[in-house]
């Protein structure tokens, strides 16, 4: 089994220090095999915000935790127009990671990060054709027994907004991007951006999407929560690439605690959700 802490939208500059400390304490205490942060490290891409975000990542890494990160749209300067178009991610590269296509691999996992943030859009994401080639090429030599995970800030699918029937925009060039994901045999897609927890089989969202499980994280440490959510992040236990336990770790006002838990099982065509109780009754735990 491999364990992953998936955080997103930490938004330093709009963060709560107490919640940051609690998130670090929770994650470091459980020593996951990998910590993933799927973008929006800062609120406005300012130097002080990036220094705080970089220090956060440094503390995780100093505790011996491998990390993988991708930038989000808030990590591109909004009001500094010259920097936005000339050097949009210079501060990200200096303080977080100079690799915009980070790769992590161990004996159980193969994880690729792709940057979907763009200077020409205020909040929407895009994937270009070179990145689609990287997705296909990166996973080509990965042994079939390893779980293949793709990390982006913007989800590749339209997400429910919590309103009746309302959906978000899709990522730019969605269809060829989904073809690349399917060709690469990606098992799990991790993203953030909308500050809502969510999980669903890709094929239930888009018919020809391929066999991936889509998992969204909420905002881990910021004040920018949706009306019906609290600060949260995801804890994944990947038993093999056909069984994934997902637990939402949520802020209760004083600390983080594990809440919603489900197992997702893959039958060769589709991911299916079973509650934690059903998984335990079936002898899966």
C-alpha positions as CSV (number, residue, x, y, z in Angstrom):
1,X,0.0,0.0,0.0
2,X,1.1,3.6,-0.7
3,X,-0.2,6.6,1.1
4,X,-0.6,10.1,-0.3
5,X,-1.6,13.4,1.4
6,X,-3.3,15.6,-1.3
7,X,-3.5,19.2,-0.4
8,X,-4.6,22.1,-2.6
9,X,-5.3,25.8,-2.6
10,X,-3.3,26.7,0.5
11,X,-3.4,30.4,-0.6
12,X,-0.7,31.9,1.6
13,X,-1.7,35.5,2.0
14,X,-5.3,34.4,2.7
15,X,-4.3,31.6,5.1
16,X,-5.0,30.9,8.7
17,X,-1.7,30.2,10.6
18,X,-3.4,28.0,13.1
19,X,-4.8,25.8,10.4
20,X,-1.4,25.7,8.5
21,X,0.2,24.4,11.7
22,X,-2.5,21.8,12.3
23,X,-2.2,20.6,8.7
24,X,1.6,20.2,9.0
25,X,1.2,18.4,12.3
26,X,-1.4,16.0,10.9
27,X,0.5,15.2,7.7
28,X,4.0,14.9,9.3
29,X,2.6,12.7,12.1
30,X,1.3,10.2,9.6
31,X,4.4,10.2,7.3
32,X,2.8,9.6,3.8
33,X,4.8,8.2,1.0
34,X,4.1,11.4,-0.9
35,X,2.7,14.9,-0.2
36,X,1.0,16.5,-3.3
37,X,0.0,20.1,-3.4
38,X,-2.1,20.8,-6.5
39,X,-1.6,24.6,-6.9
40,X,-2.6,28.0,-5.6
41,X,0.2,28.3,-3.1
42,X,-0.4,32.0,-2.9
43,X,-3.3,34.5,-2.9
44,X,-1.7,37.1,-5.2
45,X,1.8,35.7,-6.2
46,X,3.6,38.2,-4.0
47,X,7.1,37.7,-2.8
48,X,6.2,37.5,0.9
49,X,3.4,35.0,0.2
50,X,5.8,32.9,-1.8
51,X,8.3,33.0,1.0
52,X,5.7,31.7,3.4
53,X,4.6,29.0,0.9
54,X,8.2,27.9,0.3
55,X,8.8,27.7,4.1
56,X,5.8,25.5,4.4
57,X,7.1,23.1,1.8
58,X,10.6,23.2,3.3
59,X,9.2,22.1,6.7
60,X,7.4,19.1,5.1
61,X,10.6,18.1,3.3
62,X,12.7,18.6,6.4
63,X,10.5,16.1,8.1
64,X,11.6,13.6,5.4
65,X,8.4,13.7,3.3
66,X,8.7,13.6,-0.5
67,X,6.7,16.3,-2.2
68,X,5.3,17.0,-5.6
69,X,3.7,20.4,-6.6
70,X,2.1,22.2,-9.5
71,X,1.3,25.9,-9.7
72,X,-2.3,27.3,-9.9
73,X,-3.8,30.4,-11.5
74,X,-3.3,32.4,-8.2
75,X,0.4,31.7,-8.5
76,X,0.6,33.9,-11.6
77,X,0.7,37.7,-10.8
78,X,-2.6,39.4,-11.4
79,X,-1.9,43.1,-11.1
80,X,1.8,43.1,-12.0
81,X,1.1,43.0,-15.7
82,X,4.8,43.1,-16.8
83,X,5.7,40.2,-14.5
84,X,2.4,38.3,-15.4
85,X,3.4,38.1,-19.1
86,X,7.2,38.3,-19.0
87,X,8.0,36.0,-16.0
88,X,4.7,34.6,-14.8
89,X,6.1,31.8,-12.6
90,X,9.6,33.1,-11.8
91,X,8.7,33.4,-8.1
92,X,7.1,29.9,-8.1
93,X,10.3,28.4,-9.6
94,X,12.4,30.2,-7.0
95,X,10.4,29.3,-3.9
96,X,8.5,26.1,-4.7
97,X,10.0,24.1,-7.6
98,X,11.8,25.1,-10.8
99,X,10.3,22.0,-12.6
100,X,6.8,22.6,-14.0
101,X,6.5,18.9,-15.0
102,X,7.6,17.2,-11.8
103,X,7.9,13.5,-11.6
104,X,7.8,11.1,-8.6
105,X,8.2,7.3,-8.8
106,X,8.7,4.6,-6.3
107,X,7.9,0.9,-6.3
108,X,4.1,1.5,-6.1
109,X,3.5,4.9,-7.6
110,X,4.3,6.9,-10.8
111,X,3.1,10.5,-10.4
112,X,3.3,13.3,-13.0
113,X,2.5,17.0,-12.4
114,X,1.4,19.3,-15.3
115,X,1.1,23.1,-15.1
116,X,-2.3,24.3,-16.3
117,X,-2.0,28.0,-15.2
118,X,-1.7,30.5,-18.0
119,X,-0.9,34.3,-18.2
120,X,-3.6,35.0,-20.7
121,X,-6.5,33.7,-18.6
122,X,-7.5,35.1,-15.2
123,X,-8.7,31.8,-13.7
124,X,-9.2,29.1,-16.4
125,X,-6.7,26.4,-17.2
126,X,-5.3,24.9,-20.4
127,X,-3.1,22.0,-21.5
128,X,-1.0,22.4,-24.6
129,X,0.0,19.7,-27.1
130,X,3.5,19.5,-25.8
131,X,2.2,18.7,-22.3
132,X,0.0,16.0,-23.9
133,X,3.1,14.5,-25.4
134,X,4.8,14.6,-22.0
135,X,1.8,12.7,-20.4
136,X,2.0,9.9,-22.9
137,X,5.8,9.7,-22.9
138,X,6.2,9.9,-19.1
139,X,4.0,6.9,-18.4
140,X,5.0,4.8,-21.3
141,X,7.8,2.8,-19.5
142,X,5.9,2.5,-16.2
143,X,5.3,-1.1,-15.2
144,X,1.6,-2.1,-15.2
145,X,1.5,-2.9,-11.5
146,X,2.3,0.7,-10.5
147,X,-0.6,3.2,-9.9
148,X,-0.3,6.1,-12.4
149,X,-1.4,9.5,-11.1
150,X,-1.7,12.8,-13.0
151,X,-1.8,16.0,-10.9
152,X,-3.1,19.4,-12.3
153,X,-4.4,22.5,-10.6
154,X,-7.4,22.8,-12.9
155,X,-9.6,19.7,-13.2
156,X,-9.9,18.2,-16.7
157,X,-13.7,18.0,-16.2
158,X,-16.6,20.3,-15.6
159,X,-17.2,20.2,-11.8
160,X,-20.5,20.6,-9.9
161,X,-20.8,23.9,-8.2
162,X,-23.3,22.8,-5.6
163,X,-26.2,24.6,-7.3
164,X,-28.9,22.5,-9.1
165,X,-27.3,21.4,-12.4
166,X,-24.6,24.1,-12.4
167,X,-21.2,23.1,-13.7
168,X,-17.9,24.8,-14.1
169,X,-16.0,25.4,-17.3
170,X,-13.8,22.6,-18.6
171,X,-10.1,22.9,-19.0
172,X,-9.0,24.2,-22.4
173,X,-8.3,21.5,-25.0
174,X,-10.2,19.1,-22.9
175,X,-10.9,16.4,-25.5
176,X,-7.3,15.9,-26.7
177,X,-6.1,16.1,-23.1
178,X,-8.5,13.3,-22.1
179,X,-7.2,11.2,-25.1
180,X,-3.7,11.7,-23.8
181,X,-4.7,10.6,-20.3
182,X,-6.5,7.5,-21.6
183,X,-3.6,6.6,-23.9
184,X,-1.2,6.9,-20.9
185,X,-3.3,4.6,-18.8
186,X,-3.7,7.1,-15.9
187,X,-5.5,5.6,-13.0
188,X,-6.1,8.7,-10.8
189,X,-6.5,12.4,-11.6
190,X,-5.8,14.8,-8.7
191,X,-6.7,18.5,-8.9
192,X,-8.1,21.4,-6.9
193,X,-9.1,25.0,-8.0
194,X,-12.8,24.9,-7.0
195,X,-12.3,24.5,-3.2
196,X,-14.7,21.5,-3.1
197,X,-14.1,17.9,-2.3
198,X,-15.3,15.5,-5.0
199,X,-14.6,12.1,-6.4
200,X,-16.1,10.3,-9.4
201,X,-15.3,7.9,-12.2
202,X,-14.2,9.8,-15.2
203,X,-16.4,7.7,-17.5
204,X,-19.5,8.8,-15.5
205,X,-18.6,12.4,-16.3
206,X,-17.5,12.1,-19.9
207,X,-18.3,8.9,-21.9
208,X,-14.9,8.6,-23.7
209,X,-12.8,9.9,-20.8
210,X,-10.9,6.8,-20.1
211,X,-10.7,4.7,-16.9
212,X,-9.4,7.3,-14.4
213,X,-10.8,8.1,-11.0
214,X,-11.2,11.9,-10.6
215,X,-10.4,13.2,-7.1
216,X,-10.8,16.9,-6.1
217,X,-9.4,18.5,-3.0
218,X,-10.9,21.5,-1.1
219,X,-8.9,24.4,0.2
220,X,-6.6,23.1,2.9
221,X,-5.6,26.2,4.9
222,X,-7.2,29.3,3.5
223,X,-10.2,31.5,4.4
224,X,-11.6,31.1,0.9
225,X,-14.0,28.3,1.8
226,X,-17.3,27.6,0.1
227,X,-20.5,28.1,2.1
228,X,-21.1,24.4,2.6
229,X,-17.5,23.3,3.2
230,X,-14.6,23.7,5.7
231,X,-10.9,23.6,5.2
232,X,-9.9,20.1,4.2
233,X,-7.5,17.9,2.3
234,X,-7.4,14.3,1.1
235,X,-5.7,11.2,2.4
236,X,-5.3,8.4,-0.1
237,X,-4.4,4.8,0.6
238,X,-3.6,3.2,-2.7
239,X,-3.7,-0.6,-2.2
240,X,-3.2,-1.3,-5.9
241,X,-4.4,0.4,-9.1
242,X,-7.8,-1.2,-8.7
243,X,-8.5,-0.2,-5.0
244,X,-8.2,3.2,-3.5
245,X,-9.3,4.4,-0.1
246,X,-10.1,8.1,0.1
247,X,-10.7,10.0,3.3
248,X,-11.5,13.7,3.6
249,X,-9.5,15.2,6.5
250,X,-11.4,18.3,7.6
251,X,-11.0,21.1,10.1
252,X,-13.2,20.9,13.1
253,X,-12.5,24.3,14.6
254,X,-9.5,23.2,16.7
255,X,-7.8,20.4,14.6
256,X,-8.0,18.2,11.6
257,X,-9.9,15.0,11.8
258,X,-10.7,12.2,9.3
259,X,-14.3,12.3,8.2
260,X,-15.9,11.0,5.0
261,X,-14.2,7.7,3.9
262,X,-14.9,5.5,0.9
263,X,-13.2,2.8,-1.1
264,X,-13.2,3.0,-4.8
265,X,-12.8,-0.3,-6.6
266,X,-12.1,-0.7,-10.3
267,X,-13.8,-3.5,-12.2
268,X,-11.9,-3.2,-15.4
269,X,-14.3,-0.7,-16.9
270,X,-15.5,1.6,-14.2
271,X,-14.6,2.9,-10.7
272,X,-17.3,2.2,-8.1
273,X,-17.7,3.8,-4.7
274,X,-18.2,1.7,-1.6
275,X,-18.5,3.1,1.9
276,X,-15.9,2.4,4.5
277,X,-18.3,0.1,6.2
278,X,-19.0,-1.9,3.0
279,X,-15.2,-2.2,2.4
280,X,-14.6,-3.5,5.9
281,X,-17.5,-6.0,5.6
282,X,-16.1,-7.3,2.4
283,X,-12.8,-8.0,4.1
284,X,-10.9,-5.3,2.1
285,X,-9.4,-3.5,5.1
